[in-house]
Amino acid sequence: MQKQLFRLYPPPYAEVSLQGLYLQHQVYEQGRVGQPFVYANFLASLDGRIALEDIHTGRPYLPKSLTTPADFRLFLELEAQADCLVTHGGYLRALAEGLLGNILQIGAHPAGVDLVDWRKARGLAPQPALAIASASLDFVIPRSVREHGQSVYIFTGEGADPIKVEGWRKEGYPVIFAGKGCLVEGQKLIPILGDFGYRSIYLIAGPSMLDTVVRNSWLNRLYQTTTHQLMGGEAFRTMVPGPELGPAGHLILRSLYFDPKGPGGTGQWFSRFDIQ
Ligand SMILES: NC(=O)c1ccc[n+]([C@@H]2O[C@H](COP(=O)([O-])OP(=O)(O)OC[C@H]3O[C@@H](n4cnc5c(N)ncnc54)[C@H](OP(=O)(O)O)[C@@H]3O)[C@@H](O)[C@H]2O)c1
């Protein structure tokens, strides 16, 4: 039997099917050429943790109790609607080390095989392009990306190591400067991707990229899964690591769904916010 959720907002209260829930939001139709629709999806505990830090190494990790198959399915439904995914050097290093699984292709995971046909039926490219943000330029492009013929753009800052920039260009990958220092800036990255013709851009990078995109008012929509747990942990990460955001961080709730059978027997909320 398919998993059911409860819609709490907007009214009326109703039982809805998880499968297809975020496909119905038609994210892929929200943007236009030159005016992309930018969205992100984060998982958080009630006390706002998106990751904890290992007390010995200081390295952040995603606690297992934050993740559920339901959330992952919805993540895949959002990914299936993207023209372009924004990822980062840290993810590609973790993928190469076998620390994280591959989420770079539609249909790469059994929970989302149906999404290959879903995309095809809507005339979308078989796979989204990839924009990789990196200051270090230390990562490897996975073989799966070449096998699927995905377009790849490497974004970095003007302060990046010129030898590494040249190295990537020699390998045939465009390296694009989108920031004054070493970091990529949201207000430069998004318009460039818009000029390339991408209409729906899904941020699957971490909190630093979310910060620069939302701070510069280029985020259109935030999906957030909130698991009903107080996580604690002395060292942790939150969604926006930079200074106080002010009005750029003011959101409007568009929908809220409740899953009473979330992680560890507690519930979870699936919320969708648009930026004011
Ligand atoms: N709960 C959730 O929904 C969620 C979502 C995402 C991440 N997380 C967790 O949060 C923790 C931290 O996230 P993270 O490591 O993915 O992300 P992060 O700390 O935001 O960024 C990691 C890497 O991204 C690149 N990067 C980020 N911002 C950049 C910028 N403005 N310009 C250029 N490069 C930039 C850098 O790569 P280089 O080192 O190559 O320069 C950096 O090392 C992890 O444990 C992760 O699992 C949780």
PDBQT file of the ligand as one rigid body, heavy atoms in Angstrom, charges set to zero:
ROOT
HETATM    1  N1  LIG A 301      19.914  18.149   6.580  1.00  0.00    +0.000 N 
HETATM    2  C1  LIG A 301      20.053  18.535   5.324  1.00  0.00    +0.000 C 
HETATM    3  O1  LIG A 301      19.085  18.704   4.581  1.00  0.00    +0.000 OA
HETATM    4  C2  LIG A 301      21.419  18.767   4.759  1.00  0.00    +0.000 A 
HETATM    5  C3  LIG A 301      21.574  19.283   3.485  1.00  0.00    +0.000 A 
HETATM    6  C4  LIG A 301      22.862  19.524   3.017  1.00  0.00    +0.000 A 
HETATM    7  C5  LIG A 301      23.942  19.213   3.806  1.00  0.00    +0.000 A 
HETATM    8  N2  LIG A 301      23.736  18.679   5.023  1.00  0.00    +0.000 N 
HETATM    9  C6  LIG A 301      24.851  18.353   5.919  1.00  0.00    +0.000 C 
HETATM   10  O2  LIG A 301      25.414  19.570   6.395  1.00  0.00    +0.000 OA
HETATM   11  C7  LIG A 301      26.813  19.388   6.574  1.00  0.00    +0.000 C 
HETATM   12  C8  LIG A 301      27.566  20.505   5.842  1.00  0.00    +0.000 C 
HETATM   13  O3  LIG A 301      27.120  20.526   4.502  1.00  0.00    +0.000 OA
HETATM   14  P1  LIG A 301      28.050  20.428   3.209  1.00  0.00    +0.000 P 
HETATM   15  O4  LIG A 301      29.391  19.887   3.549  1.00  0.00    +0.000 OA
HETATM   16  O5  LIG A 301      27.286  19.737   2.180  1.00  0.00    +0.000 OA
HETATM   17  O6  LIG A 301      28.108  21.901   2.709  1.00  0.00    +0.000 OA
HETATM   18  P2  LIG A 301      28.896  23.205   3.026  1.00  0.00    +0.000 P 
HETATM   19  O7  LIG A 301      29.596  23.135   4.326  1.00  0.00    +0.000 OA
HETATM   20  O8  LIG A 301      27.919  24.261   2.823  1.00  0.00    +0.000 OA
HETATM   21  O9  LIG A 301      29.948  23.252   1.823  1.00  0.00    +0.000 OA
HETATM   22  C9  LIG A 301      30.869  22.242   1.574  1.00  0.00    +0.000 C 
HETATM   23  C10 LIG A 301      31.671  22.483   0.324  1.00  0.00    +0.000 C 
HETATM   24  O10 LIG A 301      30.969  23.155  -0.698  1.00  0.00    +0.000 OA
HETATM   25  C11 LIG A 301      31.795  24.025  -1.437  1.00  0.00    +0.000 C 
HETATM   26  N3  LIG A 301      31.212  25.350  -1.288  1.00  0.00    +0.000 N 
HETATM   27  C12 LIG A 301      30.200  25.693  -0.462  1.00  0.00    +0.000 A 
HETATM   28  N4  LIG A 301      29.902  26.979  -0.641  1.00  0.00    +0.000 NA
HETATM   29  C13 LIG A 301      30.698  27.432  -1.603  1.00  0.00    +0.000 A 
HETATM   30  C14 LIG A 301      30.839  28.692  -2.243  1.00  0.00    +0.000 A 
HETATM   31  N5  LIG A 301      30.090  29.748  -1.900  1.00  0.00    +0.000 N 
HETATM   32  N6  LIG A 301      31.787  28.815  -3.198  1.00  0.00    +0.000 NA
HETATM   33  C15 LIG A 301      32.537  27.769  -3.544  1.00  0.00    +0.000 A 
HETATM   34  N7  LIG A 301      32.445  26.563  -2.978  1.00  0.00    +0.000 NA
HETATM   35  C16 LIG A 301      31.547  26.408  -2.020  1.00  0.00    +0.000 A 
HETATM   36  C17 LIG A 301      33.177  23.917  -0.835  1.00  0.00    +0.000 C 
HETATM   37  O11 LIG A 301      33.854  22.991  -1.649  1.00  0.00    +0.000 OA
HETATM   38  P3  LIG A 301      35.450  22.975  -1.815  1.00  0.00    +0.000 P 
HETATM   39  O12 LIG A 301      35.968  22.441  -0.520  1.00  0.00    +0.000 OA
HETATM   40  O13 LIG A 301      35.644  22.060  -2.980  1.00  0.00    +0.000 OA
HETATM   41  O14 LIG A 301      35.904  24.366  -2.032  1.00  0.00    +0.000 OA
HETATM   42  C18 LIG A 301      32.870  23.373   0.556  1.00  0.00    +0.000 C 
HETATM   43  O15 LIG A 301      33.894  22.577   1.072  1.00  0.00    +0.000 OA
HETATM   44  C19 LIG A 301      27.150  17.995   6.060  1.00  0.00    +0.000 C 
HETATM   45  O16 LIG A 301      27.209  17.113   7.142  1.00  0.00    +0.000 OA
HETATM   46  C20 LIG A 301      25.950  17.610   5.208  1.00  0.00    +0.000 C 
HETATM   47  O17 LIG A 301      25.698  16.208   5.218  1.00  0.00    +0.000 OA
HETATM   48  C21 LIG A 301      22.511  18.469   5.537  1.00  0.00    +0.000 A 
ENDROOT
TORSDOF 0
